[in-house]
């Protein structure tokens, strides 16, 4: 029940689950920084099992509502409406890609004033491969977004064009650069101890990657790059930070490629900034598709060079001299050569200088929080 004297604006974030991921980590950062005296921010998820961030968001005062069976709209719909009515929410902010269209339609049907769809990825490639029934669903979802969303946000122009009808020609749609939390970048890091923890030689050159083990991140190609790097220098390491459903498959591929010594799996790391700053010399990001990956911003904030695929929008390259792009049509050997060249190039920025540039930019998470507060308040 809502206390009669609680005058806060009630916001609910709609996500698949509070798992470890870019969207979820960003929403936790937002929850930490938003004015909780003005806004009560809760979550609707469709995962019945406990998730990584559940305890943290509850400790910050958020409630987590379970809404079952998103694949069965006749079950999800009534459950969603009940949550919204009982919670008295005036803002629904959806982060579930095309399914946000159905969420927006439901929110409109119960009179929610502010209905926000947020596009976090460029799914154009997948949409092009969709079969007939999938295309019908995608078309319906976009139509519902057009008719029911009051605000549309996207992490980049390509992410916006991927989801929103008439992107660039509708005043409701806009880019909101999510931004990163830079607080952890100011803490000291013991490089020797961190490398020792992961079994990495002190003088080894380390190429790193951060991302869930899912199709878009293209881990199989990362393993091929590691094999190509091994031919050039067996002491090189590839550090893979994260977890996900494809991890067992990628571990098997590592064994097949004969790079078990070169590839290090860290699992989930609570503070990835520590690993970036203390263990990595360069960052590699060969994604198949993305919206605006925060990991690439975090790498720039450390001052280390990044090699990313041309499938990743260059909107995320705030410090262009630190970021190079390469086609996925190029071979793993080509990528390895490019990485070796980057490794031998003198650093243009000190870590402190790179961090200062990111903190002063639109990619600071505090800028996003201020914009969200204005949207939630109807300003």
C-alpha positions, 0 to 999 in steps of 0.5 A: 500500500502507498502511504497517504503522505507519500507525495513522491512520483512513482516510477516503475522500470520494466526489465526482463530481470535484474541480471548482470548486464549493461542495462541493469548495471546502468539502472542500478547506477541511476537508482543510486543517484536519483533523488529518492526523496522525490521519486520512488523507483521500483521494478517489474521483472519476468524472472521468478528466480532471484537475480544478481541485483535484487538485494542491492535495489531493495537496499536502495528502497525499490520494490521488485514486482514479478509479472509472469509469462511475457510470452503469454500476453493474456496472463502478462497483461492482467498481472501488469495492470494489477501491479500498476494500479496497486502501485499508483505508478505515474511513470512506466519506463520500459527496457525490453526492446520491441516488447516495450510496445505491448508494455506501452499499450498496457500502461496507456490502457490504465491511464499511466501519464508518462510512458517511456520506451528505451532502446538499448541496442541496434537490432536491425540485423536480427530484424532483417533475418526475421520470419513471417510471424516474427515480422508481424510481431515486430511491426505490431510492436513498433505500431504500439510504440508509435501510438502509446509511448509518450517518450522514446529514448535511445542510447544512440542514433542507430539504436533509435532508428532500430526501434522507433518509427519515424526516428528523427522526425518525431519530437517524442524520440531522442537520444539519451546517452546513458553514461558511466559511473566514474567513481570507481576509477578514482580508487587505487589499484594493485596491478601486481596483486590483481594479475597474480590473482588471475594467474597473469604474468606481470610482464604479459600484454593483456587484451581484455573484453567485458560482456555477457556470454551471449551471441551479440558479443561474438566470443567465438571470434575473440577466441580466434583472435587469441589463437592468432595472437598466440602465434605472434607472442605466446605470453599474451593473455586474453581476459574475458570478464562476464558470464552467460549461457554461452560460457560453456560453449566458449570454454570448449572452443578455447580448448579446441583452439589450444589457447587455454593458457592464453584465455582467462575467464574471470566470471562476474566481477563486481567492480569491472573498473578495477580489472580494466585499470589493473589488468588490461593493456588494451580492449577488444570488442568485436560485437555483431550488434550493439546500441552504445556499449558502456564497456567501450566508454569505461575502457576509454576512461582508463586511457587504454586503446580499444579495437571494436567492430564496425558494427558498433556505432562510432557515437561511443568513441568520445576519445577518437584517438583511443578507438579504432574500428575494424570490419568483422569481414577481416580475419582474426589474423588481421585483428591480431595485427591491428591489436599488436600495432596498438599495443606498441603505440605510445599512449596519447593520454594518461589515465587521469587525462582520459578520465577527466575527458569522460567525466566532463562529457555527456557520457557521465551518468549524472547527466542522464540522471538529471534528464530522467528526473526532468522527464519523470517530473513531466518537465 
